[in-house]
Amino acid sequence: MRTNIVIDEDLMSQAMKAGPYKTKKDAVEAGLKLLARQAAYREILKWEGKLHWDGDDASPVVTTGAARSKAVVTNEPAVGRRRGRR
């Protein structure tokens, strides 16, 4: 999507050096991705202290709430997890 915006030159210069990014577009997109990722982390942190894991990595079961109603979590490998390596 094409958008024209006015950006503080000093701030853009700092962002370009921080990367280092080749283009202003790269710097702006990196900043937008960072904001989106931080929002996702805040959403995840809302669960801090509210989940209890029973079992091991091979077959995790999550229990939540005071009644500890059990919900089975799928046994899908985590993204980026290397399997079969020793």
Secondary structure, DSSP 8 states (H G I E B T S, - for coil): --------HHHHHHHHHHTT-SSHHHHHHHHHHHHHHHHHHHHHHTTTTTEEEES-TTS-EEEETTTTEEEE------TT---S--
